[in-house]
Amino acid sequence: MATMNVSLPDTMREWVDGQVKSGVYANASDYVRDLIRKDQRQRELINLALMEGEQSGVSQRKVGDIVKAAKAQLSGA
């Protein structure tokens, strides 16, 4: 396993230390590895969503209609 040194502001280091003290993570490296895994999964999901969107074809709706529908969905209407 490779070693990497990372500099963090004090507030971020305190956050990492708090995550370790919570007992969820064995040490700071375990926490950072978990963050990286989550980022990798998120990027994979975004790429899959983009590919799905590309494969879905061209929408017959106008941009304004799509925006209006998205805003209505976000507002719970």
Order of alpha helices (4+ residues) and beta strands (2+ residues): alpha-alpha-alpha
